[in-house]
Amino acid sequence: MRVRKTVEKLADVHERGIFHLACEGHRMETPVFEEFDPASDCDCPGCVHRRHALPHSPTDRTGGRPAAQRILVVAAAASATLAAGHAVPALAVPHTSPHPGVPAGGTGDEPATPQGTKAPLHGPSGKPAKPAGVLKAPATTRAEIINRAKTWIAAEVPYSMNEYWSDGYRQDCSGFVSMAWGLPGNEWTGSLDQYGTRISKEELQPGDILLFHNPENPEKGSHVVIFGGWTDYTHTYYIALEETPSHARRQSTPYAYWSHSANYVPYRYKGLTMSAAEVNPKPAVPPVTPAGAVTPKTAYPGAAYFGPGADNKYVTQLGTMLVARGAGAYYTAGPGPVWSDADRLATQAFQQAQGWTGADADGLPGPLTWELLITGKGRSIGGAVVGAAGPPAASAASHGVPGYPGRGMFRPGATNKYVTELGKQLVKKGFGKYYTTGPGPRWGEPDRRNVEAFQRAQGWRGGAADGYPGPETWRRLFS
């Protein structure tokens, strides 16, 4: 009778979500004091209620148990009450999720939420470096936001929901935005909106974010990216700066995102302040120079004045010189002071006209590119050589496009940079509808189907439209 009451009492405690009872096939071990993570996939009423009532707790760097919500289970009292020979259910070790905030078991068709939970900054040991502090938005500028984001992209910071980079921020999508915005702690998609003000698509500027948080099931598609600027006047594609598997990247992306596009909401950081250039604007830049005229010589200002987030007179001057050298087709408006993909494509076209390839034709003006433009020398886009074209560089492929790497680079299982280049060019040409995530280095069926769609658009059929790029497909795609 005493045993039965004891078991009933234990069951009652279980109903309140304090600990779990294992199957009847197990037997009580030696009395112990056991700690365990309260997060589990148990379906008892008590645990279900607790999971709905309590927020997820941040874990430590190694995926350990939340320190603030550990529960000490005392098994000795129950063991002492039981008579010899009577078996009772033993305390079971709960099935915890492999990722914080993600229930154990399958997650359906969508990948797990690419983020961890709200947490403070972490030091090299994986321990909190300082308290998260009160909710506030430290002051910063758009240029600072973009520059911080570019440091992770340049370092190709590996994606992880549990690891922390040397600056203390978690290596996932929300940790990336927390870092770029300079927040006092690691936020997640469910809390980032508190630091921002909702805006419209038309108001988006570099440094703003596009946020999708699924409150009903945060593990289903939730994600956040930093807006880096529109790729052209149609505002259908933009430069997304994001932390996503396998590492931080900068990529042309359809608005608002590859999947769940309608769920992304634009936000502007509350602590945004104007830079010195915005507070004390320089005199207006003279009108566009007529085609063929030589722009007065100006010293190369430095690489920092060009690229995503740049807003200054040198961007306008660069565009003006490029238009004079045959790049007018790349601009639908302007040139202007805000760096856009039109500036990058025009610069790249001029660099390729010099016979440069690879990193020498990346679309970002260096000292030599600037020197040729400012002096009116070199080869104009689609034109003849005006002056010396500079030091020897890698020769351009025929037709002025990147050289075709060979069919072997585009076969099932192939992984290389040419697959990524091909995919990005397909997206730019409007043939990226089969991608559900951004183009990557591994050849897959989405690549083949997009190539096939491009080939069919050329009027090709049969074996000429098999989805595998040959020399002519490559030339037309990059020309």
FIROTOR-981755 format. One line per field, with one value per residue (C-alpha): y, x negated, z negated; chain. Coordinates in pm, 1 decimal. Example, Ala and Ser with C-alpha at 12.3 -4.5 7.8 and 13.67 -1.06 7.14 Angstrom:
yy <- (-450.0 / -106.0)
xx <- (-1230.0 / -1367.0)
zz <- (-780.0 / -714.0)
sese <- (A / A)
# end
This chain:
yy <- (0.0 / 234.3 / 154.4 / 228.2 / 568.1 / 651.0 / 572.0 / 780.5 / 1066.3 / 1039.7 / 1033.5 / 1347.2 / 1525.6 / 1413.8 / 1566.6 / 1899.9 / 1873.2 / 1832.3 / 1507.9 / 1213.1 / 851.3 / 589.5 / 276.2 / -3.7 / -228.0 / -22.2 / -49.2 / 211.2 / 242.6 / 348.6 / 676.0 / 975.0 / 1348.4 / 1409.8 / 1727.9 / 1743.6 / 1994.8 / 2057.1 / 2094.0 / 1761.0 / 1602.9 / 1432.6 / 1454.7 / 1436.9 / 1721.9 / 1873.7 / 1891.1 / 2016.9 / 2293.1 / 2388.0 / 2403.8 / 2643.5 / 2849.8 / 2886.1 / 3043.6 / 2856.1 / 2903.9 / 2993.0 / 2720.5 / 2747.8 / 2725.3 / 2352.2 / 2288.1 / 2232.0 / 2264.2 / 2608.1 / 2709.3 / 2927.5 / 2656.4 / 2334.9 / 2117.9 / 1906.3 / 1579.6 / 1404.4 / 1034.3 / 915.4 / 988.5 / 785.3 / 495.1 / 480.9 / 451.6 / 148.5 / -198.1 / -459.9 / -654.4 / -385.6 / -225.3 / 129.2 / 326.6 / 481.3 / 844.8 / 875.1 / 1093.3 / 1323.7 / 1339.4 / 1686.9 / 1866.1 / 1875.2 / 2248.2 / 2516.0 / 2610.7 / 2319.3 / 2027.8 / 1678.4 / 1478.4 / 1577.8 / 1934.0 / 1863.2 / 1988.7 / 2312.0 / 2323.4 / 2394.6 / 2760.4 / 2897.9 / 3064.8 / 3006.2 / 3167.8 / 3509.2 / 3513.1 / 3747.9 / 3803.8 / 3521.0 / 3517.1 / 3270.7 / 3019.4 / 3012.5 / 3174.9 / 3496.9 / 3790.1 / 4042.6 / 4077.0 / 4146.1 / 4472.0 / 4674.9 / 4696.4 / 4982.9 / 5056.9 / 5188.3 / 5462.2 / 5362.3 / 5465.0 / 5280.4 / 5268.4 / 5112.8 / 4848.6 / 4750.1 / 4753.5 / 4527.6 / 4286.7 / 4282.9 / 4174.0 / 3846.1 / 3799.2 / 3859.9 / 3610.6 / 3362.7 / 3306.8 / 2948.4 / 2914.0 / 2763.7 / 2789.6 / 2703.8 / 2857.7 / 3218.0 / 3425.4 / 3610.6 / 3925.2 / 3737.3 / 3707.0 / 3376.9 / 3251.9 / 3237.4 / 3472.2 / 3664.1 / 3676.0 / 3823.2 / 4103.5 / 4160.3 / 4204.6 / 4435.9 / 4653.2 / 4657.2 / 4525.8 / 4453.6 / 4083.6 / 3804.1 / 3843.9 / 3606.3 / 3657.7 / 3680.9 / 3984.2 / 4176.9 / 4375.6 / 4547.0 / 4723.8 / 4833.6 / 5040.2 / 4882.9 / 5046.7 / 4988.0 / 4823.3 / 5163.9 / 5299.5 / 5024.9 / 5143.1 / 4964.7 / 4861.9 / 4790.3 / 4429.8 / 4190.7 / 3979.7 / 3669.7 / 3531.7 / 3252.7 / 3284.2 / 2971.2 / 2755.9 / 2951.7 / 2654.6 / 2672.9 / 2913.5 / 3200.3 / 3399.3 / 3752.9 / 3925.8 / 4270.3 / 4476.5 / 4585.5 / 4780.8 / 4716.4 / 4552.3 / 4766.6 / 5006.2 / 4728.8 / 4658.5 / 4288.6 / 4180.8 / 4316.1 / 4240.2 / 4030.0 / 4016.9 / 3713.9 / 3433.2 / 3104.1 / 2757.5 / 2718.7 / 3066.0 / 3439.5 / 3562.6 / 3853.1 / 3755.9 / 3891.3 / 3772.5 / 3800.0 / 4026.9 / 3948.7 / 3607.3 / 3271.6 / 3114.1 / 3249.7 / 3576.1 / 3721.4 / 3678.8 / 3903.1 / 4245.1 / 4541.2 / 4708.7 / 5006.6 / 5015.0 / 5251.9 / 5370.3 / 5480.3 / 5814.5 / 6018.6 / 5996.8 / 6303.2 / 6320.7 / 6325.8 / 6591.8 / 6813.4 / 6732.9 / 6836.7 / 7071.3 / 6913.7 / 6727.9 / 6895.5 / 6759.1 / 6448.9 / 6508.1 / 6480.7 / 6156.7 / 6171.3 / 6450.1 / 6393.8 / 6438.6 / 6666.6 / 6448.4 / 6349.5 / 6125.1 / 5776.6 / 5820.9 / 5461.8 / 5135.5 / 5236.1 / 5484.7 / 5213.5 / 4913.5 / 4838.0 / 5118.5 / 5380.1 / 5721.8 / 5996.1 / 6217.7 / 5971.8 / 5715.3 / 5980.4 / 6070.8 / 5704.0 / 5657.4 / 5972.2 / 5851.0 / 5505.2 / 5649.7 / 5849.5 / 5524.0 / 5337.0 / 5212.5 / 5416.3 / 5104.3 / 4991.0 / 5299.9 / 5350.9 / 5661.9 / 5855.7 / 5802.4 / 5911.2 / 5914.5 / 5592.4 / 5279.1 / 5036.9 / 4719.8 / 4935.8 / 5090.5 / 4746.5 / 4602.4 / 4909.1 / 4898.8 / 4526.6 / 4579.8 / 4843.1 / 4613.0 / 4324.3 / 4555.1 / 4588.1 / 4209.8 / 4154.4 / 3852.5 / 3703.0 / 3927.1 / 4195.0 / 4234.2 / 4221.9 / 4542.6 / 4741.2 / 5017.7 / 4995.3 / 5247.9 / 5126.0 / 5122.9 / 5477.4 / 5591.5 / 5466.1 / 5632.9 / 5961.2 / 5995.7 / 5871.2 / 5586.6 / 5214.2 / 5041.6 / 5178.5 / 4938.0 / 4796.2 / 5041.5 / 5078.9 / 5135.9 / 5503.8 / 5480.9 / 5234.7 / 4961.4 / 4921.9 / 4631.1 / 4278.9 / 4098.9 / 3762.0 / 3760.7 / 3770.0 / 3480.1 / 3518.5 / 3744.7 / 3939.8 / 3698.6 / 3470.9 / 3165.5 / 2849.6 / 2606.2 / 2282.2 / 2041.7 / 1844.5 / 2130.3 / 2084.3 / 1724.4 / 1556.6 / 1570.0 / 1854.4 / 2120.5 / 2425.9 / 2803.2 / 2787.0 / 2637.3 / 2936.4 / 3182.7 / 3011.1 / 3022.3 / 3390.3 / 3478.1 / 3277.3 / 3474.7 / 3805.3 / 3701.4 / 3611.8 / 3233.8 / 3149.7 / 3040.3 / 2681.7 / 2788.5 / 2758.7 / 2887.5 / 3092.4 / 2946.0 / 2752.2 / 2563.1 / 2216.2 / 2126.3 / 2016.5 / 1972.7 / 2339.7 / 2444.2 / 2207.4 / 2315.4 / 2684.5 / 2626.4 / 2430.8 / 2720.6 / 2960.2 / 2732.0 / 2698.1 / 3076.1 / 3081.0 / 2868.1 / 2548.0 / 2207.2 / 1844.2 / 1779.5 / 2148.7 / 2219.6 / 1943.1 / 2174.6 / 2132.0 / 2446.9 / 2420.1 / 2691.7 / 2868.1 / 2860.7 / 3002.7 / 3278.3 / 3389.4 / 3373.7 / 3596.6 / 3828.6)
xx <- (0.0 / -284.4 / -459.8 / -148.1 / -103.7 / -465.0 / -434.9 / -118.0 / -298.2 / -586.6 / -342.0 / -174.6 / -509.5 / -570.1 / -238.5 / -368.6 / -671.6 / -939.3 / -1097.1 / -1034.5 / -943.0 / -1096.1 / -933.3 / -845.0 / -1115.6 / -1385.3 / -1474.6 / -1587.2 / -1967.4 / -2165.5 / -2018.4 / -2183.8 / -2152.5 / -2092.3 / -2088.8 / -1914.6 / -1797.5 / -1423.2 / -1388.2 / -1276.7 / -1030.6 / -820.7 / -448.5 / -316.3 / -73.9 / -315.9 / -608.2 / -389.9 / -260.4 / -609.8 / -742.1 / -464.4 / -496.1 / -876.0 / -1108.2 / -1404.2 / -1721.3 / -2053.8 / -2311.2 / -2681.0 / -2925.9 / -2961.8 / -2589.5 / -2568.0 / -2258.7 / -2116.1 / -2272.7 / -1983.3 / -1719.1 / -1889.3 / -1679.1 / -1816.9 / -1631.4 / -1661.9 / -1609.0 / -1727.8 / -1401.5 / -1194.0 / -1438.3 / -1441.0 / -1061.5 / -1041.0 / -1039.1 / -1281.8 / -1157.3 / -914.0 / -1006.8 / -914.8 / -983.0 / -1331.0 / -1409.5 / -1473.7 / -1734.8 / -1534.1 / -1580.6 / -1715.0 / -1737.8 / -2075.2 / -2028.9 / -1899.7 / -1541.9 / -1485.8 / -1265.4 / -1411.6 / -1305.8 / -1251.2 / -1191.5 / -998.6 / -1096.5 / -1252.3 / -1599.7 / -1633.6 / -1626.4 / -1970.8 / -2019.8 / -2059.6 / -1860.4 / -1895.8 / -2225.8 / -2496.7 / -2828.0 / -3076.0 / -3447.5 / -3705.9 / -3615.1 / -3253.6 / -3136.4 / -2932.2 / -3173.3 / -2930.6 / -2556.7 / -2330.2 / -2227.5 / -1911.3 / -1736.6 / -1892.9 / -2027.6 / -2386.9 / -2448.5 / -2610.7 / -2616.5 / -2527.3 / -2892.2 / -2989.9 / -2715.6 / -2827.4 / -3196.6 / -3139.9 / -2939.1 / -3216.4 / -3474.7 / -3285.0 / -3234.1 / -3602.9 / -3697.0 / -3433.6 / -3320.3 / -3184.2 / -2815.3 / -2723.5 / -2431.5 / -2653.7 / -2995.6 / -3100.7 / -3343.5 / -3635.5 / -3421.7 / -3175.0 / -2887.0 / -2720.6 / -2802.2 / -2446.5 / -2212.7 / -2087.0 / -2431.4 / -2565.5 / -2306.1 / -2363.3 / -2732.7 / -2678.3 / -2433.4 / -2670.3 / -2410.3 / -2510.5 / -2424.8 / -2326.4 / -1964.4 / -1749.0 / -1480.4 / -1217.2 / -1382.2 / -1569.8 / -1258.5 / -1275.6 / -1591.0 / -1441.9 / -1164.4 / -950.8 / -989.8 / -865.9 / -1048.7 / -1089.9 / -1270.6 / -1534.2 / -1895.3 / -2225.1 / -2243.6 / -1869.9 / -1756.4 / -1498.0 / -1358.3 / -1139.2 / -1036.1 / -780.2 / -624.1 / -409.9 / -711.1 / -1040.4 / -1234.4 / -1038.7 / -1216.7 / -1301.8 / -1600.0 / -1743.0 / -1977.7 / -2136.5 / -2031.9 / -2339.4 / -2173.9 / -1969.8 / -2141.5 / -1952.0 / -1662.8 / -1398.7 / -1440.7 / -1382.2 / -1729.1 / -1946.8 / -2281.4 / -2221.1 / -2487.9 / -2416.8 / -2549.4 / -2425.4 / -2571.7 / -2852.9 / -2989.5 / -2915.6 / -2856.8 / -2756.4 / -2527.3 / -2278.1 / -1938.3 / -1579.8 / -1357.8 / -1268.9 / -1447.0 / -1481.7 / -1199.4 / -919.6 / -963.2 / -628.4 / -714.5 / -1022.4 / -973.9 / -1215.2 / -1347.1 / -1574.9 / -1803.9 / -1674.9 / -2023.1 / -2114.8 / -2299.0 / -2435.1 / -2800.6 / -3023.1 / -2975.0 / -2597.9 / -2610.0 / -2847.5 / -2772.8 / -3028.9 / -2937.8 / -2739.5 / -2940.1 / -2941.4 / -2702.7 / -2787.3 / -3082.4 / -2992.6 / -3102.6 / -3461.7 / -3567.1 / -3851.8 / -3772.0 / -4017.7 / -4283.2 / -4207.2 / -4425.6 / -4289.8 / -4093.6 / -4132.1 / -3938.0 / -3724.4 / -3534.6 / -3392.3 / -3170.0 / -2840.0 / -2740.9 / -2967.4 / -2806.8 / -3043.5 / -3148.2 / -3409.4 / -3139.7 / -2973.7 / -3306.5 / -3381.1 / -3042.7 / -3088.8 / -3425.0 / -3285.6 / -2993.1 / -3244.6 / -3427.3 / -3122.8 / -2945.1 / -2627.3 / -2416.3 / -2475.8 / -2310.9 / -1936.0 / -1969.4 / -2269.1 / -2557.8 / -2514.8 / -2698.8 / -2548.4 / -2735.4 / -2516.2 / -2556.5 / -2547.6 / -2878.7 / -3025.9 / -2917.3 / -3037.0 / -3375.3 / -3405.9 / -3325.4 / -3600.2 / -3848.7 / -3764.6 / -3811.2 / -4174.1 / -4210.9 / -4201.1 / -4030.8 / -3970.9 / -4049.5 / -4182.3 / -3829.4 / -3621.7 / -3426.5 / -3594.5 / -3827.5 / -4188.7 / -4469.0 / -4537.9 / -4170.4 / -4137.8 / -4456.6 / -4337.9 / -4000.6 / -4132.8 / -4391.3 / -4161.0 / -4397.1 / -4341.6 / -4073.9 / -3721.2 / -3430.4 / -3366.4 / -3615.1 / -3975.3 / -4285.8 / -4324.5 / -4660.0 / -4875.3 / -4666.4 / -4887.9 / -5107.2 / -5054.6 / -4752.5 / -4592.4 / -4460.2 / -4087.5 / -3905.2 / -3756.5 / -3452.9 / -3566.5 / -3409.4 / -3565.8 / -3726.0 / -3514.1 / -3657.5 / -3548.1 / -3254.7 / -3411.5 / -3337.3 / -2961.3 / -2880.8 / -2697.0 / -2916.9 / -3134.5 / -3225.5 / -3420.8 / -3411.1 / -3288.1 / -2955.9 / -2906.5 / -3001.0 / -2759.9 / -2476.7 / -2526.5 / -2525.8 / -2207.0 / -2040.9 / -2155.1 / -2012.9 / -1678.5 / -1717.8 / -1743.1 / -1386.8 / -1485.2 / -1718.0 / -1561.2 / -1882.5 / -2159.7 / -2386.9 / -2675.2 / -2988.0 / -2826.1 / -2657.8 / -2298.3 / -1966.6 / -1864.5 / -2178.8 / -2100.9 / -1736.2 / -1828.7 / -2090.0 / -1832.1 / -1585.0 / -1853.1 / -1939.6 / -1574.8 / -1544.3 / -1809.9 / -1579.3 / -1778.7 / -1615.5 / -1715.8 / -2078.0 / -2160.3 / -1935.2 / -2044.2 / -2115.9 / -2494.0 / -2682.5 / -2909.9 / -3136.5 / -2854.5 / -2618.5 / -2898.6 / -2977.5 / -2616.6 / -2557.0 / -2853.9 / -2845.0)
zz <- (0.0 / -91.2 / 237.5 / 441.1 / 273.2 / 333.1 / 704.3 / 726.5 / 563.2 / 808.1 / 1099.0 / 963.0 / 955.2 / 1313.5 / 1421.3 / 1295.0 / 1523.4 / 1255.2 / 1378.5 / 1611.4 / 1545.8 / 1770.3 / 1904.5 / 1659.7 / 1803.7 / 1623.3 / 1256.2 / 1005.1 / 982.6 / 678.4 / 538.1 / 710.4 / 746.2 / 1116.5 / 1319.9 / 1653.3 / 1910.3 / 1872.4 / 2251.8 / 2397.3 / 2634.0 / 2363.0 / 2441.8 / 2085.9 / 1992.3 / 1742.1 / 1988.1 / 2270.3 / 2044.6 / 1933.2 / 2289.5 / 2382.9 / 2066.2 / 2038.6 / 2299.7 / 2439.9 / 2243.1 / 2399.8 / 2392.3 / 2343.2 / 2630.9 / 2611.3 / 2621.4 / 2243.3 / 2024.9 / 1941.9 / 1612.3 / 1502.6 / 1539.6 / 1428.5 / 1198.6 / 918.4 / 885.2 / 551.2 / 604.3 / 262.2 / 78.7 / 324.1 / 311.4 / -67.9 / -81.3 / 145.0 / -3.7 / 127.0 / 429.3 / 544.5 / 874.7 / 971.2 / 1285.7 / 1288.1 / 1359.4 / 1732.9 / 1899.8 / 2125.8 / 2502.5 / 2561.8 / 2891.8 / 3067.5 / 3126.6 / 2886.1 / 2958.7 / 3196.7 / 3081.7 / 3100.7 / 3401.3 / 3762.2 / 3878.5 / 4196.6 / 4538.9 / 4417.8 / 4261.4 / 3890.0 / 3785.5 / 3879.1 / 3543.2 / 3171.3 / 2892.1 / 2730.1 / 2537.7 / 2407.1 / 2579.9 / 2525.6 / 2467.9 / 2602.8 / 2331.4 / 2440.5 / 2116.7 / 2106.9 / 2132.8 / 1987.9 / 1913.8 / 2207.0 / 2038.5 / 2080.4 / 2414.6 / 2606.3 / 2951.8 / 2946.8 / 3203.2 / 3533.2 / 3899.4 / 4217.4 / 4322.2 / 3988.3 / 4019.6 / 4369.7 / 4278.7 / 3975.3 / 4190.9 / 4452.6 / 4191.7 / 4137.3 / 4510.9 / 4582.6 / 4309.1 / 4436.8 / 4077.9 / 4060.7 / 3984.2 / 3646.3 / 3404.5 / 3107.6 / 3177.4 / 3111.3 / 3318.4 / 3158.7 / 3121.8 / 2896.3 / 3143.4 / 3233.7 / 3583.6 / 3720.5 / 3906.8 / 3601.9 / 3439.6 / 3766.2 / 3761.5 / 3386.9 / 3464.5 / 3764.3 / 3570.2 / 3270.9 / 3025.2 / 2662.4 / 2692.8 / 2931.6 / 3039.3 / 3243.7 / 3507.8 / 3234.4 / 3070.1 / 3342.3 / 3434.3 / 3092.3 / 3209.5 / 3541.4 / 3695.0 / 3964.2 / 4306.4 / 4661.0 / 4950.7 / 5116.3 / 4808.1 / 4792.4 / 4777.3 / 4705.1 / 4339.6 / 4304.9 / 4260.5 / 4404.2 / 4120.6 / 4125.5 / 3787.2 / 3777.6 / 3429.0 / 3461.9 / 3548.5 / 3521.1 / 3660.4 / 3988.8 / 4219.4 / 3980.3 / 4112.3 / 4133.7 / 4381.6 / 4414.5 / 4715.0 / 4913.6 / 5196.7 / 5513.0 / 5808.1 / 6062.0 / 6108.9 / 6125.2 / 5750.4 / 5809.2 / 5691.3 / 5413.2 / 5248.6 / 4936.2 / 4665.0 / 4448.3 / 4229.7 / 4369.5 / 4427.2 / 4500.1 / 4419.4 / 4425.9 / 4780.2 / 5002.7 / 5289.6 / 5539.9 / 5411.0 / 5541.0 / 5331.4 / 5059.8 / 5041.3 / 5218.2 / 5015.4 / 4789.7 / 4979.3 / 4872.9 / 4503.0 / 4492.2 / 4331.4 / 4378.2 / 4060.7 / 3997.7 / 3695.8 / 3424.2 / 3326.8 / 3679.9 / 3695.3 / 3984.8 / 4079.2 / 4090.6 / 4467.2 / 4423.0 / 4149.1 / 4351.8 / 4715.8 / 4976.0 / 5263.4 / 5543.9 / 5809.9 / 6153.1 / 6417.6 / 6617.6 / 6848.7 / 7219.5 / 7382.1 / 7497.5 / 7261.9 / 7020.3 / 6650.4 / 6461.5 / 6299.7 / 5940.1 / 5724.6 / 5649.7 / 5322.1 / 5197.8 / 5207.8 / 4907.3 / 5125.1 / 5349.4 / 5282.1 / 5100.6 / 4864.5 / 5026.2 / 5073.2 / 5189.9 / 5481.4 / 5607.7 / 5693.5 / 5910.1 / 6069.5 / 6141.1 / 6307.9 / 6512.8 / 6644.2 / 6719.1 / 6917.0 / 7119.7 / 7195.6 / 7325.2 / 7009.5 / 7050.8 / 7113.1 / 6755.1 / 6604.9 / 6616.2 / 6399.4 / 6278.4 / 6224.5 / 5866.7 / 5532.0 / 5393.2 / 5502.8 / 5698.2 / 5899.3 / 6212.2 / 6099.6 / 6035.6 / 6370.9 / 6560.1 / 6383.9 / 6453.0 / 6822.5 / 6844.7 / 6667.3 / 6898.3 / 7195.9 / 7084.7 / 7109.3 / 6734.5 / 6574.7 / 6230.4 / 5933.5 / 6172.4 / 6310.0 / 5992.4 / 6061.9 / 5782.3 / 5908.7 / 5798.1 / 5859.2 / 6216.1 / 6316.8 / 6181.3 / 6357.2 / 6696.6 / 6654.4 / 6520.2 / 6799.6 / 7075.9 / 7162.0 / 7210.6 / 7415.7 / 7400.9 / 7359.7 / 7705.6 / 7855.7 / 7961.3 / 7750.0 / 7661.1 / 7483.4 / 7296.1 / 7137.2 / 6833.4 / 6726.2 / 6859.8 / 6719.6 / 6780.6 / 7135.7 / 7181.6 / 7339.8 / 7685.9 / 7719.1 / 7409.9 / 7159.5 / 6895.6 / 7052.0 / 7071.3 / 6812.5 / 6984.5 / 6963.0 / 6680.9 / 6440.8 / 6485.5 / 6411.7 / 6119.2 / 5810.6 / 5942.7 / 5686.7 / 5800.9 / 5836.2 / 6197.2 / 6086.8 / 5855.6 / 6132.3 / 6370.1 / 6117.5 / 6037.8 / 6406.2 / 6460.4 / 6179.2 / 6332.7 / 6670.5 / 6512.7 / 6528.3 / 6157.5 / 6077.9 / 5995.1 / 5712.9 / 5366.8 / 5208.6 / 5359.5 / 5628.4 / 5477.9 / 5584.9 / 5602.0 / 5932.5 / 5884.3 / 6060.4 / 6007.5 / 6198.8 / 6485.7 / 6512.1 / 6511.3 / 6783.6 / 6985.6 / 6955.4 / 7080.0 / 7372.0 / 7472.8 / 7462.6 / 7736.3 / 7950.7 / 7902.3 / 7868.6 / 7818.1 / 7729.8 / 7766.7 / 7465.0 / 7228.6 / 6935.5 / 6948.2 / 7052.4 / 7354.6 / 7498.6 / 7685.8 / 7385.6 / 7173.5 / 7427.4 / 7460.9 / 7087.8 / 7001.5 / 7302.8)
sese <- (A / A / A / A / A / A / A / A / A / A / A / A / A / A / A / A / A / A / A / A / A / A / A / A / A / A / A / A / A / A / A / A / A / A / A / A / A / A / A / A / A / A / A / A / A / A / A / A / A / A / A / A / A / A / A / A / A / A / A / A / A / A / A / A / A / A / A / A / A / A / A / A / A / A / A / A / A / A / A / A / A / A / A / A / A / A / A / A / A / A / A / A / A / A / A / A / A / A / A / A / A / A / A / A / A / A / A / A / A / A / A / A / A / A / A / A / A / A / A / A / A / A / A / A / A / A / A / A / A / A / A / A / A / A / A / A / A / A / A / A / A / A / A / A / A / A / A / A / A / A / A / A / A / A / A / A / A / A / A / A / A / A / A / A / A / A / A / A / A / A / A / A / A / A / A / A / A / A / A / A / A / A / A / A / A / A / A / A / A / A / A / A / A / A / A / A / A / A / A / A / A / A / A / A / A / A / A / A / A / A / A / A / A / A / A / A / A / A / A / A / A / A / A / A / A / A / A / A / A / A / A / A / A / A / A / A / A / A / A / A / A / A / A / A / A / A / A / A / A / A / A / A / A / A / A / A / A / A / A / A / A / A / A / A / A / A / A / A / A / A / A / A / A / A / A / A / A / A / A / A / A / A / A / A / A / A / A / A / A / A / A / A / A / A / A / A / A / A / A / A / A / A / A / A / A / A / A / A / A / A / A / A / A / A / A / A / A / A / A / A / A / A / A / A / A / A / A / A / A / A / A / A / A / A / A / A / A / A / A / A / A / A / A / A / A / A / A / A / A / A / A / A / A / A / A / A / A / A / A / A / A / A / A / A / A / A / A / A / A / A / A / A / A / A / A / A / A / A / A / A / A / A / A / A / A / A / A / A / A / A / A / A / A / A / A / A / A / A / A / A / A / A / A / A / A / A / A / A / A / A / A / A / A / A / A / A / A / A / A / A / A / A / A / A / A / A / A / A / A / A / A / A / A / A / A / A / A / A / A / A / A / A / A / A / A / A / A / A / A / A / A / A / A / A / A / A / A / A / A / A / A / A / A / A / A / A / A / A / A / A / A / A / A / A / A / A / A / A / A)
# end
